[in-house]
Amino acid sequence: MALRAGTKTTFEAARVIQPFYTGGAVALSEDGKLLASTLGEEALITSLDTGATLARIEGDGEPITTLALTPD
C-alpha cells in the first residue's frame, strides 16, 4: 500500500514584482545595470541585477514623454 504525501495548499510569496513600465520612454545606464522607465506620471529607477526599485520619482500630474540618463 502506497503512502500518501501531504500536499501543500498555501504558499507565501518569496518576492513580489511591481509594475515598472506602462509604455513610453525608457533609458539604460552606461554599465547596463540600471533601467529608468516611465510608469504613468512617475519615473522609476530599477536595478537590473536585483529587480529592486531603487527610486520612484513622482510626477506633476502629466504623463512623462521624455526620459534620459547621464553618467553624472
MARBA-3410 file (N, C-alpha, C, O; in Angstrom, 1 decimal):
72
0.8,-1.2,0.0,0.0,0.0,0.0,0.9,1.2,0.0,1.9,1.3,0.8 ~ 0.6,2.2,-0.9,1.4,3.4,-1.0,1.0,4.4,0.0,-0.1,4.6,0.4 ~ 2.0,5.1,0.5,1.8,6.2,1.5,1.5,7.5,0.7,2.1,7.8,-0.3 ~ 0.5,8.2,1.2,0.1,9.5,0.5,0.9,10.6,1.2,0.8,10.8,2.4 ~ 1.6,11.4,0.3,2.4,12.5,0.8,1.5,13.7,1.0,0.5,13.9,0.3
1.7,14.5,2.1,0.9,15.6,2.3,1.1,16.7,1.2,2.2,16.9,0.7 ~ 0.0,17.3,0.8,0.0,18.3,-0.2,-0.1,19.6,0.4,-1.0,19.9,1.2 ~ 0.8,20.5,0.0,0.8,21.9,0.5,-0.3,22.6,-0.3,-0.4,22.6,-1.5 ~ -1.1,23.4,0.5,-2.2,24.1,-0.2,-2.1,25.6,-0.1,-2.9,26.3,-0.7 ~ -1.2,26.1,0.7,-1.0,27.5,0.8,0.5,27.8,0.6,1.3,27.1,1.0
0.7,29.0,0.0,2.1,29.3,-0.3,2.3,30.8,0.1,1.4,31.6,0.0 ~ 3.5,31.1,0.5,3.8,32.5,0.8,4.8,33.0,-0.3,5.7,32.4,-0.7 ~ 4.5,34.2,-0.8,5.3,34.8,-1.8,6.7,35.1,-1.3,6.8,35.8,-0.3 ~ 7.7,34.7,-2.1,9.1,35.0,-1.7,9.5,36.4,-2.2,10.3,37.0,-1.6 ~ 8.8,36.8,-3.2,9.2,38.1,-3.8,8.0,38.6,-4.7,7.4,37.8,-5.4
7.7,39.9,-4.6,6.6,40.4,-5.5,7.2,41.4,-6.4,8.0,42.3,-6.0 ~ 6.9,41.2,-7.7,7.5,42.1,-8.7,6.4,43.2,-9.0,5.3,42.8,-9.5 ~ 6.7,44.4,-8.8,5.8,45.5,-9.0,5.9,45.9,-10.5,6.9,45.7,-11.1 ~ 4.8,46.5,-11.0,4.9,47.1,-12.4,6.0,48.1,-12.5,6.2,48.9,-11.6 ~ 6.7,48.1,-13.6,7.8,49.0,-13.8,7.8,49.7,-15.1,8.7,50.5,-15.4
6.8,49.4,-16.0,6.7,50.1,-17.3,5.3,50.0,-17.8,4.7,49.0,-17.7 ~ 4.8,51.1,-18.3,3.5,51.1,-18.9,3.5,51.8,-20.3,2.5,52.2,-20.8 ~ 4.7,51.8,-20.9,4.8,52.4,-22.2,5.5,53.7,-22.1,5.4,54.4,-21.1 ~ 6.1,54.2,-23.2,6.7,55.5,-23.2,8.2,55.3,-23.1,8.8,54.4,-23.6 ~ 8.9,56.4,-22.5,10.3,56.5,-22.5,11.0,55.5,-21.6,10.5,55.1,-20.6
12.2,55.0,-22.1,13.0,54.1,-21.3,14.5,54.4,-21.6,14.8,54.9,-22.7 ~ 15.3,54.3,-20.5,16.7,54.6,-20.7,17.5,53.6,-19.9,17.1,53.1,-18.8 ~ 18.6,53.2,-20.4,19.5,52.2,-19.8,20.8,52.9,-19.4,21.3,53.7,-20.2 ~ 21.3,52.6,-18.2,22.6,53.2,-17.8,23.7,52.7,-18.6,23.6,51.7,-19.3 ~ 24.9,53.5,-18.6,26.0,53.1,-19.4,26.5,51.7,-19.1,26.9,51.0,-20.0
26.5,51.3,-17.8,27.0,50.0,-17.5,25.9,48.9,-17.6,26.2,47.7,-17.4 ~ 24.7,49.3,-18.0,23.7,48.3,-18.2,23.1,47.7,-16.9,22.4,46.7,-17.0 ~ 23.3,48.4,-15.8,22.8,47.9,-14.5,21.5,48.5,-14.0,20.8,48.0,-13.2 ~ 21.2,49.7,-14.6,20.0,50.5,-14.2,19.1,50.7,-15.3,19.6,51.0,-16.4 ~ 17.8,50.6,-15.1,16.8,50.9,-16.1,15.9,52.0,-15.6,15.4,51.9,-14.5
15.8,53.0,-16.3,14.9,54.1,-16.0,13.7,54.0,-16.9,13.9,53.9,-18.1 ~ 12.5,53.9,-16.3,11.3,53.7,-17.1,10.2,54.6,-16.6,10.3,55.1,-15.5 ~ 9.2,54.8,-17.4,8.0,55.6,-17.0,6.9,54.6,-16.6,6.7,53.6,-17.2 ~ 6.2,55.1,-15.6,5.0,54.4,-15.1,3.9,55.4,-14.9,3.7,56.0,-13.8 ~ 3.2,55.8,-16.0,2.3,56.8,-16.0,3.0,58.2,-15.8,3.8,58.6,-16.7
2.7,58.9,-14.7,3.4,60.2,-14.5,4.6,60.0,-13.5,5.1,61.1,-13.1 ~ 5.0,58.8,-13.3,6.2,58.6,-12.4,7.4,58.1,-13.2,7.2,57.4,-14.2 ~ 8.6,58.3,-12.7,9.8,57.7,-13.3,10.3,56.8,-12.3,10.4,57.1,-11.1 ~ 10.7,55.6,-12.7,11.3,54.6,-11.8,12.7,54.2,-12.2,13.0,54.1,-13.4 ~ 13.5,54.1,-11.3,14.9,53.6,-11.5,15.0,52.2,-10.9,14.7,52.0,-9.7
15.2,51.2,-11.7,15.2,49.8,-11.3,16.6,49.2,-11.5,17.2,49.4,-12.6 ~ 17.0,48.4,-10.5,18.3,47.6,-10.6,18.0,46.4,-11.5,17.1,45.6,-11.1 ~ 18.8,46.2,-12.5,18.6,45.0,-13.4,19.3,43.8,-12.7,19.0,42.7,-13.1 ~ 20.2,44.0,-11.8,20.8,42.9,-11.1,19.8,42.2,-10.1,19.8,41.0,-10.0 ~ 19.1,43.1,-9.3,18.2,42.5,-8.3,16.7,42.6,-8.6,15.9,41.9,-8.0
16.4,43.5,-9.5,14.9,43.7,-9.8,14.3,44.7,-8.9,13.1,44.9,-9.0 ~ 15.1,45.2,-7.9,14.5,46.2,-6.9,14.4,47.6,-7.5,15.2,48.0,-8.3 ~ 13.3,48.2,-7.1,13.1,49.6,-7.4,14.0,50.5,-6.5,13.8,50.4,-5.3 ~ 14.9,51.2,-7.1,15.9,52.0,-6.3,15.3,53.4,-6.0,15.6,54.0,-5.0 ~ 14.5,53.9,-7.0,13.9,55.2,-6.8,12.6,55.3,-7.5,12.5,54.8,-8.6
11.7,56.1,-7.0,10.4,56.4,-7.6,10.3,57.9,-7.5,10.1,58.5,-6.5 ~ 10.3,58.5,-8.7,10.2,60.0,-8.8,8.7,60.3,-9.2,8.3,60.0,-10.3 ~ 8.0,61.0,-8.3,6.6,61.4,-8.6,6.5,62.5,-9.6,7.4,63.4,-9.7 ~ 5.5,62.4,-10.4,5.3,63.3,-11.5,4.4,64.5,-11.0,4.1,64.6,-9.8 ~ 4.1,65.3,-12.0,3.3,66.5,-11.7,1.8,66.4,-12.2,1.1,67.4,-12.3
1.4,65.2,-12.5,0.0,65.1,-13.0,-0.1,64.8,-14.4,-1.1,64.4,-14.9 ~ 1.0,65.0,-15.2,1.0,64.7,-16.6,1.9,63.5,-16.9,3.0,63.3,-16.2 ~ 1.6,62.7,-17.9,2.4,61.6,-18.3,3.8,62.1,-18.7,3.9,63.1,-19.3 ~ 4.8,61.3,-18.4,6.2,61.6,-18.8,6.4,61.2,-20.3,6.0,60.1,-20.7 ~ 6.9,62.1,-21.1,7.1,61.8,-22.6,8.5,61.6,-23.0,8.8,61.0,-24.0
9.5,62.1,-22.2,10.9,62.0,-22.5,11.7,61.7,-21.2,11.4,62.2,-20.1 ~ 12.7,60.8,-21.4,13.5,60.4,-20.2,14.9,60.1,-20.7,15.1,59.5,-21.8 ~ 15.9,60.6,-19.9,17.3,60.3,-20.3,18.1,60.1,-19.0,17.8,60.7,-18.0 ~ 19.2,59.3,-19.1,20.1,59.1,-18.0,21.4,59.7,-18.5,21.8,59.6,-19.6 ~ 22.2,60.3,-17.5,23.5,60.8,-17.8,24.5,60.2,-16.8,24.1,59.9,-15.7
25.7,60.1,-17.2,26.7,59.4,-16.3,26.9,60.2,-15.0,27.3,59.6,-14.0 ~ 26.7,61.5,-15.0,26.9,62.3,-13.8,25.6,62.4,-13.0,25.6,63.1,-11.9
END
